[in-house]
Amino acid sequence: MALLKLRRFAQLTLPVDLRRQFNLAEGDYVEAQAVKDGILLKPVSVVERQKAGKALLKLLTRVHAKQPVSKLSDDEQEQLIVKEVKAYRKEKQRPSQA
């Protein structure tokens, strides 16, 4: 277990062994979450939205079964995708009913 000291401006420095173990470097993001026994830090990936969108479009051009052009606006399509992702996540969080 590593002991960390809260520094000026409430900054923490993660020990080198933890940074190596989780492949963290300067500028990377870590999510902080309050949990029952304290604070949980989790490495996260952040992707620029526009860059991610371009990568997704590039990938979609390689898909064999292409869908017809949608009659929905870009915003409506995005809202539909968000709704589907939320529904999927909600379904995955439910305990299995066997």
Wavefront OBJ file of the C-alpha trace (Angstrom):
o trace
v 0.000 0.000 0.000
v 1.357 3.393 -0.971
v 1.182 6.401 1.321
v 0.467 9.656 -0.513
v 0.862 13.173 0.820
v -1.583 15.893 -0.183
v 0.505 18.710 -1.611
v -0.003 22.359 -2.409
v -3.211 23.017 -4.364
v -4.489 19.573 -3.195
v -2.229 17.687 -5.626
v -1.158 14.068 -5.197
v 1.797 12.279 -6.756
v 1.299 8.602 -7.512
v 4.316 6.441 -6.772
v 6.301 5.269 -9.812
v 5.380 1.603 -9.300
v 1.654 2.437 -9.520
v 2.173 4.674 -12.568
v 4.047 1.869 -14.306
v 1.535 -0.802 -13.259
v -1.349 1.193 -14.725
v 0.648 2.680 -17.614
v 0.022 6.261 -16.493
v 1.998 9.244 -17.733
v 1.877 13.004 -17.311
v -1.338 14.391 -18.757
v -3.336 11.163 -18.384
v -6.711 11.274 -16.660
v -7.718 9.506 -13.452
v -11.316 9.401 -12.242
v -11.910 9.939 -8.512
v -14.960 8.381 -6.890
v -16.154 8.442 -3.289
v -16.700 4.883 -2.021
v -17.677 3.452 1.358
v -14.101 3.058 2.607
v -12.522 6.122 1.016
v -11.584 7.388 -2.419
v -11.217 5.150 -5.470
v -8.931 6.351 -8.285
v -9.398 4.751 -11.716
v -7.440 5.466 -14.911
v -9.713 6.580 -17.742
v -9.281 7.260 -21.441
v -10.526 10.536 -22.814
v -10.928 10.905 -26.562
v -11.616 14.170 -28.320
v -15.185 13.928 -29.608
v -14.429 15.174 -33.126
v -11.419 12.846 -33.480
v -13.484 9.889 -32.237
v -16.269 10.751 -34.677
v -13.862 10.783 -37.615
v -12.387 7.437 -36.551
v -15.881 5.969 -36.264
v -16.864 7.203 -39.734
v -13.675 5.724 -41.180
v -14.486 2.396 -39.541
v -18.086 2.486 -40.776
v -16.912 2.851 -44.379
v -15.265 -0.567 -44.019
v -18.428 -2.284 -42.790
v -19.792 -4.747 -45.364
v -23.511 -4.447 -44.635
v -24.133 -0.731 -45.026
v -27.402 0.720 -43.823
v -29.581 3.036 -45.936
v -29.208 6.757 -45.364
v -31.130 7.824 -42.261
v -33.944 10.359 -42.453
v -33.059 11.535 -38.926
v -30.908 14.594 -38.282
v -27.428 14.116 -36.793
v -28.731 15.241 -33.380
v -31.679 12.835 -33.549
v -29.369 9.978 -34.505
v -27.017 10.812 -31.640
v -29.929 10.925 -29.166
v -31.121 7.538 -30.440
v -27.639 6.065 -29.981
v -27.381 7.496 -26.454
v -30.797 6.016 -25.601
v -29.745 2.575 -26.890
v -26.425 2.661 -25.003
v -28.198 3.610 -21.757
v -30.744 0.829 -22.218
v -27.956 -1.677 -22.884
v -26.004 -0.579 -19.792
v -29.149 -0.711 -17.651
v -29.883 -4.244 -18.893
v -26.308 -5.342 -18.115
v -26.561 -3.977 -14.543
v -29.662 -6.012 -13.704
v -28.984 -9.222 -11.788
v -29.557 -12.244 -14.011
v -32.910 -13.884 -13.553
v -32.190 -17.603 -13.937
l 1 2 3 4 5 6 7 8 9 10 11 12 13 14 15 16 17 18 19 20 21 22 23 24 25 26 27 28 29 30 31 32 33 34 35 36 37 38 39 40 41 42 43 44 45 46 47 48 49 50 51 52 53 54 55 56 57 58 59 60 61 62 63 64 65 66 67 68 69 70 71 72 73 74 75 76 77 78 79 80 81 82 83 84 85 86 87 88 89 90 91 92 93 94 95 96 97 98
